[in-house]
Amino acid sequence: MLENDKVRVSVWPEMGGAIVAIVDRASGIDIMWRNPYGQPARSRVLDQPMRGGSDLYDVMDGSWYVSLPQGFFADDYFGAPIGTHGELRSLPWPVEKIERGARRISVTLVGRSVRTPLVYRRELILESGSPWLVWRETLENRSAMDLPVAWLQHPTFGGPLLDGARLLTPARTVRVFQADDPKALQLKAGYVGTWPHVPEREGGAMRDCSVVPPAGTGKDHSVQLTDFKAGWGCIWNERRGLGFAMEWDLEMFPWAWSWNCAGGHSQYPLWGEGHIITLQPSTSPVGRFPDLLRQPGALRTVPAKGSVSTEMATGFVTRGEGPWRGTVRGGAR
């Protein structure tokens, strides 16, 4: 756990270095969602048939994890079978180092892939008196070949801050994935337009996807955002005068996924429950890994025997428009 007088952050090293709670000390609000079907949290999948994403949903507690190396869908990665949202989310990330100073605490966790030559190094930094958690992340490639990856930050936001909230972010373009079964979506599959309005599949009414629908209304959606003016986003609650904000390196993550759940999916895995909104910076658009390989620029390359690094910052804010800390940057070395 990292904490100061502004924020408390709980980490689960044994389960992919997941962030399981980010709490605003003044209000007591935790921005992380709690999966009612994943509490108490489980670290092992069930000894049952695996399909329909069950390798993820068995252990999906609602935390913030990283999705690598193939993005969302279970797929083959250069001969390695990789499950839904990747392998690193379910491996232990040993704590490599903890540093405590008079005004600063940091923890470094390292996740080592079993099925690929990738190593994920995450340093979390919290300074005294600051609401901002700084994330310094490095993805290392131990192999002698360049490796293309689809790299996604996967926070899932929930709790009382969502009641009456909006998703504020300077994206200009919104896309809807061209699903194999368009009837599984509430929005028009394959649509491309101006954020935040997207036509609904039935009737064509334009839905404002920046609005977090009230719990139990049955409105669900999943969209991709891109063409950002800057790399930031905020779950903003005007009534509370409080929001949870993210700033990320736009060069590294030019896309972001956002999915919302307000009880519209009546079957597995949420059975009509869940009040969720996400904003998930990504190197890549939504797609199956073989398809992304064929799209120029759709994947981030980690050089042979090299690495790529990036920085991100998250925190509770009292104004909804960013940037708040200034631009965060990453790069290759």
The 8 nearest C-alpha neighbors of each residue, nearest first, counted from 0:
[[1, 9, 8, 10, 2, 7, 11, 106],
 [2, 0, 8, 7, 9, 125, 3, 104],
 [3, 1, 7, 6, 8, 0, 4, 125],
 [2, 4, 5, 6, 127, 7, 128, 1],
 [3, 5, 128, 6, 24, 2, 127, 129],
 [6, 4, 130, 24, 3, 23, 128, 129],
 [7, 5, 23, 24, 22, 2, 3, 130],
 [6, 8, 2, 22, 21, 1, 3, 9],
 [9, 7, 21, 1, 20, 0, 2, 22],
 [8, 10, 0, 20, 19, 18, 1, 21],
 [9, 11, 18, 17, 19, 0, 12, 16],
 [10, 12, 17, 16, 13, 14, 18, 19],
 [13, 11, 16, 92, 14, 91, 15, 10],
 [12, 14, 91, 11, 92, 15, 16, 90],
 [15, 13, 91, 89, 12, 16, 90, 11],
 [14, 16, 88, 90, 89, 17, 91, 92],
 [15, 17, 12, 11, 92, 14, 10, 13],
 [18, 16, 64, 11, 15, 63, 10, 19],
 [17, 19, 10, 63, 62, 20, 9, 11],
 [18, 20, 62, 9, 10, 17, 63, 31],
 [21, 19, 9, 31, 8, 18, 29, 22],
 [22, 20, 8, 29, 7, 30, 31, 9],
 [21, 23, 29, 7, 28, 6, 24, 27],
 [24, 22, 6, 28, 27, 25, 26, 5],
 [23, 25, 27, 6, 5, 26, 22, 4],
 [26, 24, 23, 27, 5, 28, 6, 4],
 [27, 25, 28, 24, 23, 22, 29, 241],
 [26, 28, 24, 23, 25, 22, 29, 6],
 [29, 27, 23, 26, 22, 30, 159, 160],
 [28, 30, 22, 21, 31, 20, 23, 158],
 [31, 29, 156, 157, 21, 158, 28, 32],
 [32, 30, 156, 157, 20, 29, 155, 62],
 [31, 33, 157, 156, 61, 155, 158, 34],
 [34, 32, 61, 35, 60, 31, 157, 38],
 [33, 35, 37, 60, 61, 36, 32, 38],
 [36, 34, 37, 38, 33, 273, 272, 60],
 [37, 35, 34, 38, 269, 60, 268, 59],
 [38, 36, 60, 34, 40, 35, 39, 59],
 [39, 37, 40, 35, 36, 34, 60, 33],
 [38, 40, 37, 41, 60, 36, 35, 34],
 [39, 41, 38, 37, 60, 42, 58, 59],
 [42, 40, 58, 43, 39, 37, 60, 38],
 [41, 43, 58, 14, 40, 44, 89, 13],
 [44, 42, 41, 45, 58, 57, 89, 46],
 [45, 43, 57, 54, 58, 46, 42, 41],
 [44, 46, 47, 43, 57, 54, 48, 53],
 [45, 47, 44, 48, 49, 43, 57, 54],
 [46, 48, 45, 49, 44, 53, 50, 54],
 [49, 47, 50, 46, 53, 45, 54, 51],
 [50, 48, 53, 54, 47, 51, 52, 46],
 [49, 51, 52, 53, 48, 54, 47, 73],
 [50, 52, 53, 49, 54, 267, 56, 83],
 [53, 51, 54, 50, 55, 83, 56, 49],
 [52, 54, 56, 55, 51, 49, 50, 57],
 [55, 53, 52, 56, 57, 44, 49, 83],
 [56, 54, 53, 52, 57, 58, 59, 83],
 [55, 57, 53, 59, 58, 54, 52, 268],
 [56, 58, 44, 55, 53, 54, 59, 45],
 [57, 59, 41, 56, 55, 60, 42, 44],
 [60, 58, 56, 61, 55, 57, 37, 34],
 [59, 61, 37, 34, 40, 62, 58, 33],
 [62, 60, 33, 32, 34, 59, 155, 31],
 [61, 63, 19, 18, 60, 17, 31, 155],
 [64, 62, 154, 18, 17, 153, 155, 19],
 [65, 63, 17, 153, 88, 62, 154, 15],
 [64, 66, 152, 153, 88, 151, 67, 87],
 [65, 67, 84, 151, 85, 70, 150, 152],
 [68, 66, 85, 150, 69, 70, 149, 84],
 [67, 69, 148, 149, 70, 85, 150, 66],
 [70, 68, 149, 67, 288, 148, 85, 71],
 [71, 69, 149, 67, 84, 66, 68, 150],
 [70, 72, 84, 83, 69, 73, 66, 85],
 [71, 73, 83, 287, 74, 70, 84, 69],
 [74, 72, 82, 83, 81, 71, 84, 85],
 [75, 73, 81, 72, 80, 76, 82, 288],
 [74, 76, 80, 79, 78, 81, 77, 73],
 [77, 75, 79, 78, 80, 74, 81, 69],
 [78, 76, 79, 75, 80, 115, 146, 74],
 [77, 79, 76, 75, 80, 81, 114, 74],
 [78, 80, 76, 75, 77, 114, 81, 115],
 [81, 79, 75, 74, 76, 78, 82, 73],
 [82, 80, 74, 73, 85, 75, 79, 86],
 [83, 81, 73, 85, 84, 86, 74, 80],
 [82, 84, 73, 72, 85, 71, 52, 55],
 [85, 83, 71, 66, 70, 82, 72, 67],
 [86, 84, 67, 82, 66, 83, 81, 87],
 [85, 87, 88, 89, 81, 82, 67, 90],
 [86, 88, 90, 89, 15, 85, 112, 67],
 [89, 87, 15, 86, 64, 65, 90, 14],
 [88, 90, 15, 14, 87, 86, 91, 42],
 [91, 89, 15, 87, 14, 88, 92, 13],
 [90, 92, 13, 14, 15, 12, 93, 110],
 [91, 93, 110, 12, 109, 16, 15, 108],
 [94, 92, 108, 109, 95, 91, 12, 110],
 [93, 95, 108, 96, 107, 92, 109, 12],
 [96, 94, 108, 107, 93, 109, 97, 106],
 [95, 97, 107, 106, 94, 98, 108, 105],
 [96, 98, 106, 105, 107, 99, 95, 104],
 [99, 97, 105, 104, 106, 96, 100, 103],
 [100, 98, 104, 103, 105, 97, 101, 102],
 [99, 101, 103, 102, 104, 98, 105, 126],
 [100, 102, 103, 99, 127, 104, 126, 98],
 [103, 101, 127, 100, 126, 104, 99, 128],
 [104, 102, 126, 100, 125, 127, 99, 101],
 [103, 105, 99, 125, 98, 124, 100, 126],
 [106, 104, 124, 98, 123, 97, 125, 99],
 [105, 107, 97, 123, 122, 96, 98, 108],
 [106, 108, 122, 96, 95, 121, 94, 123],
 [109, 107, 94, 121, 95, 93, 92, 120],
 [108, 110, 120, 92, 119, 93, 121, 111],
 [109, 111, 92, 119, 118, 120, 112, 91],
 [112, 110, 118, 119, 117, 109, 113, 92],
 [111, 113, 117, 115, 114, 118, 87, 116],
 [114, 112, 115, 111, 116, 86, 117, 90],
 [113, 115, 112, 79, 116, 86, 81, 80],
 [114, 116, 117, 112, 113, 79, 76, 68],
 [117, 115, 141, 142, 140, 112, 118, 114],
 [116, 118, 140, 115, 112, 139, 141, 111],
 [119, 117, 111, 139, 110, 138, 112, 120],
 [120, 118, 138, 110, 109, 137, 139, 111],
 [119, 121, 109, 137, 136, 108, 138, 110],
 [122, 120, 136, 108, 107, 135, 109, 123],
 [121, 123, 107, 135, 106, 134, 136, 124],
 [122, 124, 134, 106, 105, 133, 107, 121],
 [125, 123, 105, 133, 132, 104, 122, 134],
 [126, 124, 132, 104, 103, 105, 133, 131],
 [125, 127, 103, 102, 129, 128, 104, 124],
 [126, 128, 102, 129, 3, 103, 125, 4],
 [127, 129, 4, 5, 126, 3, 130, 102],
 [128, 130, 131, 127, 126, 5, 125, 3],
 [131, 129, 5, 314, 6, 315, 132, 128],
 [132, 130, 314, 129, 313, 133, 312, 125],
 [131, 133, 125, 313, 312, 124, 314, 134],
 [132, 134, 312, 124, 123, 311, 131, 135],
 [135, 133, 123, 311, 310, 122, 312, 136],
 [136, 134, 310, 122, 121, 309, 123, 133],
 [135, 137, 121, 309, 308, 120, 310, 134],
 [138, 136, 308, 120, 307, 119, 139, 309],
 [137, 139, 119, 306, 307, 118, 308, 120],
 [140, 138, 306, 118, 117, 305, 137, 119],
 [139, 141, 117, 304, 305, 142, 116, 306],
 [142, 140, 304, 116, 117, 139, 303, 143],
 [143, 141, 144, 140, 303, 304, 116, 145],
 [142, 144, 303, 304, 145, 141, 140, 302],
 [145, 143, 303, 142, 146, 302, 304, 140],
 [144, 146, 303, 302, 301, 300, 147, 143],
 [147, 145, 301, 300, 144, 148, 302, 303],
 [146, 148, 300, 299, 298, 301, 145, 149],
 [149, 147, 68, 299, 298, 69, 150, 300],
 [148, 150, 70, 69, 68, 298, 283, 282],
 [151, 149, 67, 282, 281, 66, 148, 70],
 [150, 152, 281, 66, 65, 280, 153, 70],
 [151, 153, 65, 279, 280, 66, 281, 154],
 [152, 154, 64, 279, 63, 65, 151, 155],
 [155, 153, 63, 279, 156, 277, 152, 62],
 [154, 156, 277, 32, 61, 31, 63, 62],
 [157, 155, 31, 32, 276, 30, 277, 275],
 [156, 158, 32, 275, 31, 30, 274, 161],
 [157, 159, 160, 30, 32, 161, 29, 31],
 [160, 158, 161, 162, 28, 157, 30, 29],
 [159, 161, 162, 158, 236, 164, 30, 28],
 [162, 160, 164, 159, 163, 158, 157, 211],
 [161, 163, 164, 160, 159, 213, 211, 236],
 [164, 162, 161, 236, 211, 165, 213, 238],
 [165, 163, 236, 161, 235, 162, 211, 234],
 [164, 166, 210, 235, 209, 211, 234, 167],
 [165, 167, 209, 234, 233, 235, 210, 168],
 [166, 168, 233, 232, 165, 234, 209, 235],
 [167, 169, 232, 170, 231, 233, 166, 320],
 [170, 168, 227, 228, 229, 171, 167, 231],
 [171, 169, 227, 226, 225, 168, 172, 224],
 [170, 172, 226, 194, 193, 227, 169, 225],
 [173, 171, 193, 194, 225, 192, 226, 224],
 [172, 174, 224, 194, 192, 223, 193, 191],
 [175, 173, 191, 223, 190, 222, 224, 176],
 [174, 176, 222, 189, 190, 188, 223, 177],
 [175, 177, 189, 178, 188, 174, 285, 222],
 [178, 176, 189, 188, 175, 179, 181, 190],
 [177, 179, 180, 181, 176, 188, 189, 184],
 [178, 180, 181, 177, 183, 182, 188, 176],
 [179, 181, 178, 182, 183, 184, 177, 188],
 [182, 180, 183, 178, 184, 188, 179, 177],
 [181, 183, 184, 180, 185, 200, 188, 178],
 [182, 184, 181, 180, 185, 178, 179, 186],
 [185, 183, 182, 186, 181, 188, 220, 187],
 [184, 186, 200, 199, 220, 219, 183, 187],
 [187, 185, 199, 200, 184, 198, 188, 220],
 [186, 188, 200, 199, 190, 198, 189, 185],
 [189, 187, 177, 175, 190, 181, 176, 186],
 [188, 190, 177, 175, 176, 187, 191, 174],
 [189, 191, 175, 174, 188, 187, 192, 197],
 [192, 190, 174, 173, 189, 175, 172, 193],
 [193, 191, 173, 172, 194, 174, 190, 197],
 [192, 194, 172, 173, 171, 195, 196, 191],
 [195, 193, 173, 172, 196, 171, 170, 192],
 [194, 196, 208, 207, 209, 193, 197, 173],
 [197, 195, 207, 206, 194, 205, 208, 193],
 [196, 198, 205, 206, 199, 195, 207, 186],
 [199, 197, 205, 203, 204, 187, 206, 186],
 [198, 200, 186, 203, 187, 204, 201, 185],
 [201, 199, 187, 186, 185, 203, 202, 198],
 [200, 202, 199, 203, 185, 204, 186, 187],
 [201, 203, 204, 200, 199, 198, 205, 187],
 [202, 204, 199, 198, 201, 200, 205, 187],
 [205, 203, 198, 199, 202, 206, 201, 197],
 [204, 206, 198, 197, 196, 199, 203, 207],
 [205, 207, 197, 196, 208, 198, 204, 199],
 [206, 208, 196, 195, 209, 210, 205, 197],
 [209, 207, 195, 210, 206, 196, 197, 211],
 [208, 210, 166, 165, 207, 195, 211, 167],
 [211, 209, 165, 208, 207, 212, 166, 164],
 [210, 212, 165, 164, 209, 213, 161, 163],
 [213, 211, 210, 261, 214, 218, 216, 163],
 [214, 212, 216, 215, 162, 211, 261, 163],
 [215, 213, 261, 274, 216, 212, 262, 273],
 [214, 216, 262, 261, 217, 213, 263, 272],
 [217, 215, 218, 214, 261, 213, 262, 212],
 [263, 218, 216, 262, 261, 215, 219, 264],
 [219, 217, 263, 261, 216, 260, 212, 262],
 [220, 218, 260, 259, 263, 261, 217, 185],
 [219, 221, 259, 258, 185, 186, 222, 260],
 [220, 222, 258, 257, 259, 175, 223, 219],
 [223, 221, 175, 257, 174, 256, 258, 173],
 [224, 222, 256, 174, 173, 255, 257, 175],
 [225, 223, 173, 255, 254, 172, 170, 256],
 [224, 226, 254, 172, 227, 170, 253, 171],
 [227, 225, 171, 170, 172, 228, 224, 253],
 [228, 226, 170, 229, 225, 169, 171, 230],
 [227, 229, 169, 170, 226, 230, 171, 168],
 [230, 228, 227, 231, 169, 249, 322, 170],
 [231, 229, 249, 247, 246, 248, 227, 228],
 [232, 230, 246, 245, 229, 168, 247, 322],
 [231, 233, 168, 245, 167, 244, 246, 234],
 [232, 234, 244, 167, 243, 235, 166, 319],
 [233, 235, 166, 243, 242, 165, 164, 167],
 [236, 234, 242, 164, 165, 319, 233, 241],
 [237, 235, 164, 239, 241, 238, 242, 240],
 [236, 238, 240, 239, 235, 241, 164, 163],
 [239, 237, 240, 236, 163, 241, 164, 235],
 [238, 240, 241, 237, 236, 160, 242, 235],
 [241, 239, 237, 238, 317, 236, 242, 318],
 [242, 240, 317, 239, 236, 316, 235, 237],
 [241, 243, 235, 316, 234, 315, 236, 233],
 [242, 244, 315, 234, 233, 314, 316, 235],
 [243, 245, 233, 314, 313, 232, 315, 242],
 [244, 246, 313, 232, 231, 312, 233, 247],
 [247, 245, 231, 312, 311, 230, 313, 232],
 [246, 248, 311, 230, 327, 249, 231, 245],
 [247, 249, 328, 327, 250, 251, 329, 230],
 [250, 248, 252, 230, 253, 251, 247, 229],
 [249, 251, 248, 252, 253, 329, 328, 330],
 [250, 252, 249, 248, 282, 253, 329, 309],
 [251, 253, 282, 281, 249, 254, 280, 250],
 [254, 252, 249, 282, 250, 225, 251, 281],
 [255, 253, 225, 281, 252, 224, 280, 282],
 [256, 254, 280, 279, 224, 281, 223, 278],
 [257, 255, 223, 279, 278, 222, 224, 280],
 [258, 256, 278, 277, 222, 221, 223, 279],
 [259, 257, 221, 277, 220, 276, 222, 256],
 [258, 260, 276, 219, 220, 275, 221, 277],
 [261, 259, 219, 275, 274, 262, 273, 218],
 [260, 262, 274, 214, 217, 215, 218, 263],
 [261, 263, 271, 217, 272, 215, 264, 273],
 [217, 262, 264, 218, 219, 261, 271, 265],
 [265, 263, 271, 262, 266, 270, 269, 217],
 [264, 266, 271, 270, 263, 262, 269, 267],
 [265, 267, 270, 264, 268, 269, 271, 263],
 [268, 266, 269, 270, 265, 264, 271, 51],
 [267, 269, 270, 266, 56, 36, 53, 264],
 [270, 268, 267, 272, 271, 266, 273, 264],
 [271, 269, 266, 265, 267, 272, 268, 264],
 [270, 272, 265, 262, 264, 269, 263, 266],
 [273, 271, 262, 269, 270, 274, 261, 215],
 [272, 274, 262, 275, 261, 260, 269, 271],
 [275, 273, 261, 260, 214, 157, 262, 272],
 [274, 276, 260, 157, 259, 156, 273, 261],
 [277, 275, 259, 156, 258, 155, 260, 157],
 [278, 276, 257, 155, 258, 156, 279, 154],
 [277, 279, 257, 256, 255, 280, 154, 276],
 [278, 280, 256, 255, 152, 153, 277, 281],
 [281, 279, 255, 252, 152, 254, 151, 256],
 [282, 280, 151, 252, 254, 255, 283, 150],
 [281, 283, 252, 150, 149, 251, 253, 254],
 [284, 282, 297, 281, 149, 298, 254, 285],
 [285, 283, 286, 254, 297, 223, 282, 281],
 [284, 286, 283, 176, 287, 223, 71, 70],
 [287, 285, 291, 284, 288, 290, 70, 71],
 [286, 288, 290, 289, 72, 291, 285, 74],
 [287, 289, 291, 290, 69, 292, 286, 74],
 [290, 288, 292, 291, 287, 293, 286, 75],
 [291, 289, 293, 288, 287, 292, 286, 294],
 [290, 292, 288, 294, 293, 289, 297, 286],
 [293, 291, 289, 290, 294, 288, 298, 297],
 [292, 294, 291, 290, 295, 289, 297, 288],
 [293, 295, 291, 297, 292, 296, 290, 298],
 [296, 294, 297, 293, 292, 298, 291, 290],
 [297, 295, 298, 294, 299, 283, 291, 292],
 [296, 298, 283, 294, 295, 291, 284, 299],
 [299, 297, 149, 148, 296, 283, 147, 282],
 [298, 300, 148, 147, 282, 149, 301, 297],
 [299, 301, 147, 146, 302, 148, 298, 145],
 [302, 300, 146, 306, 145, 307, 147, 140],
 [301, 303, 145, 305, 300, 306, 304, 146],
 [302, 304, 145, 144, 143, 305, 142, 140],
 [305, 303, 141, 140, 142, 143, 302, 306],
 [306, 304, 302, 303, 140, 139, 301, 332],
 [305, 307, 139, 138, 301, 140, 332, 302],
 [306, 308, 331, 138, 137, 330, 301, 332],
 [309, 307, 137, 330, 329, 136, 331, 138],
 [329, 308, 310, 136, 330, 135, 328, 137],
 [311, 309, 135, 134, 329, 328, 327, 136],
 [310, 312, 247, 134, 246, 133, 327, 248],
 [311, 313, 133, 246, 132, 245, 134, 131],
 [314, 312, 245, 132, 131, 244, 246, 133],
 [313, 315, 131, 130, 244, 243, 132, 316],
 [314, 316, 243, 242, 244, 130, 23, 241],
 [317, 315, 242, 318, 241, 243, 314, 244],
 [316, 318, 241, 240, 242, 319, 315, 235],
 [319, 317, 316, 320, 241, 240, 242, 235],
 [318, 320, 235, 233, 242, 321, 317, 167],
 [321, 319, 318, 322, 167, 233, 323, 168],
 [322, 320, 323, 231, 319, 232, 318, 233],
 [321, 323, 325, 324, 231, 320, 246, 326],
 [322, 324, 321, 325, 320, 246, 316, 244],
 [323, 325, 322, 326, 246, 327, 321, 312],
 [326, 324, 322, 323, 327, 246, 321, 328],
 [325, 327, 328, 324, 322, 248, 246, 247],
 [328, 326, 248, 247, 310, 311, 325, 246],
 [327, 329, 248, 310, 309, 326, 330, 247],
 [309, 330, 328, 308, 310, 248, 251, 327],
 [329, 331, 308, 307, 309, 332, 328, 251],
 [332, 330, 307, 308, 306, 329, 301, 305],
 [331, 306, 307, 305, 330, 308, 302, 301]]
